[in-house]
Amino acid sequence: MNDTIYQVDKSGFEPGYMLDFGNRKVSEYIKSLDIMELGQRIQQEVPFYSNGRNFENIEYSLFSWVLKYMIEMGCIIKKTKSFSNLESEDMLFRNPFYMDDNEVYTFYDTYDLNFIPKIERMHKLVNFVIMKYSFK
């Protein structure tokens, strides 16, 4: 539960981006609580925070974040330094696991039935579905 996206390479971890959630960020006080108290305070204060699943290429930085108990997918467009929340009826990048300069790969499981793009007979599937989306 943080507001920092780290860059990872062979030499280790270092901060790459700071997400500015302003007065809605997780407070240092909440971060210092034990797990039970932390959960209760999160429910009371409903802060915003990075939820992991952070991917980056030359043009975009994608990150999962929490907004009022809902997991959202944000996108920083590097060229314009602008932010876009990828919202739609079918949130395409719900579970991304790989991204290169041209595509994002994501998976869906049976818990994601409400988010899976409409594919015939999807409700009968019991295995993971892997999808590839191209940047245009």
C-alpha positions in Angstrom: 0.0 0.0 0.0 2.1 2.8 -1.2 2.4 5.6 -3.7 5.7 4.7 -5.2 6.3 2.6 -8.4 9.7 1.0 -8.3 12.0 0.2 -11.2 13.6 -3.2 -10.9 16.8 -4.4 -12.5 19.8 -6.6 -11.7 21.3 -4.2 -9.3 18.1 -3.9 -7.2 15.0 -1.7 -6.6 14.8 2.0 -6.9 11.9 4.5 -6.9 10.8 5.2 -10.5 7.6 7.2 -10.0 5.7 8.8 -7.2 1.9 8.8 -7.5 0.5 11.9 -5.9 -2.7 10.9 -4.2 -2.7 14.1 -2.2 -4.8 14.1 1.0 -6.3 10.7 -0.1 -3.0 8.8 0.3 -2.4 6.1 3.0 -1.1 8.0 6.0 2.1 7.1 7.8 0.0 6.4 10.8 -2.0 3.7 9.1 1.1 2.1 7.7 2.5 1.7 11.2 -0.6 -0.2 12.5 -0.8 -4.0 12.9 -2.7 -5.8 10.1 -6.1 -5.9 11.9 -6.1 -2.3 12.8 -4.7 -1.3 9.4 -7.7 -3.1 7.7 -10.1 -1.2 10.0 -8.6 2.2 9.4 -8.5 1.6 5.6 -12.2 0.8 5.7 -12.9 4.0 7.7 -10.7 6.4 5.7 -10.9 4.8 2.2 -7.5 6.2 1.0 -6.1 5.7 -2.5 -3.0 3.6 -3.0 -1.0 1.6 -5.6 -2.0 -2.0 -5.7 0.9 -3.4 -7.7 0.7 -4.8 -11.2 2.9 -2.0 -12.5 4.2 -2.2 -16.1 6.0 0.2 -18.3 7.1 0.6 -21.9 8.6 3.6 -23.9 5.2 5.4 -24.1 3.1 4.3 -21.1 3.2 3.3 -17.5 0.3 1.2 -16.3 -0.5 0.7 -12.6 -3.2 -0.9 -10.6 -4.6 1.3 -7.8 -7.5 1.3 -5.3 -10.3 3.8 -5.5 -13.2 3.4 -3.0 -12.6 -0.4 -2.7 -12.5 -0.9 -6.4 -9.3 -1.8 -8.3 -8.7 0.5 -11.1 -6.0 0.6 -13.9 -4.3 3.9 -14.4 -2.1 4.9 -17.3 0.5 7.6 -17.4 1.1 8.8 -20.9 4.8 9.7 -20.8 4.9 12.0 -23.8 2.3 14.4 -22.4 2.9 13.5 -18.7 -0.9 13.0 -18.4 -2.9 10.5 -16.5 -5.8 8.4 -17.7 -7.9 6.0 -15.7 -8.7 3.1 -18.0 -12.4 2.7 -17.2 -14.9 0.9 -19.3 -17.6 -1.7 -19.0 -14.9 -4.3 -19.7 -11.7 -3.2 -18.0 -9.2 -4.6 -20.4 -6.1 -4.6 -18.3 -7.6 -6.1 -15.1 -4.7 -8.6 -14.5 -1.8 -7.7 -16.7 1.3 -9.9 -16.4 3.5 -8.7 -19.3 3.9 -5.6 -21.4 6.2 -4.7 -24.2 6.3 -1.7 -26.6 3.4 -3.0 -28.6 1.2 -5.1 -26.5 -0.2 -5.9 -23.0 -0.9 -9.5 -22.0 -3.6 -10.0 -19.3 -5.4 -13.0 -17.8 -8.9 -13.5 -16.5 -10.1 -16.2 -14.1 -13.6 -17.3 -13.0 -13.6 -14.4 -10.5 -13.3 -11.9 -13.3 -16.5 -12.9 -15.2 -17.9 -9.4 -14.9 -14.8 -7.9 -16.4 -14.0 -10.3 -19.2 -14.7 -8.8 -22.6 -17.8 -10.4 -24.1 -16.7 -13.7 -25.6 -19.3 -16.3 -26.5 -19.6 -19.1 -23.9 -17.1 -17.4 -21.6 -19.3 -18.3 -18.6 -18.7 -22.0 -19.2 -14.9 -21.7 -19.0 -13.2 -23.0 -15.9 -9.5 -22.2 -16.9 -7.7 -19.0 -17.1 -8.1 -17.0 -20.3 -5.1 -15.1 -21.6 -5.7 -12.1 -23.8 -3.4 -9.9 -25.8 -4.2 -6.2 -26.5 -2.3 -4.0 -28.9 -1.5 -0.3 -28.5 -2.9 1.9 -31.2 
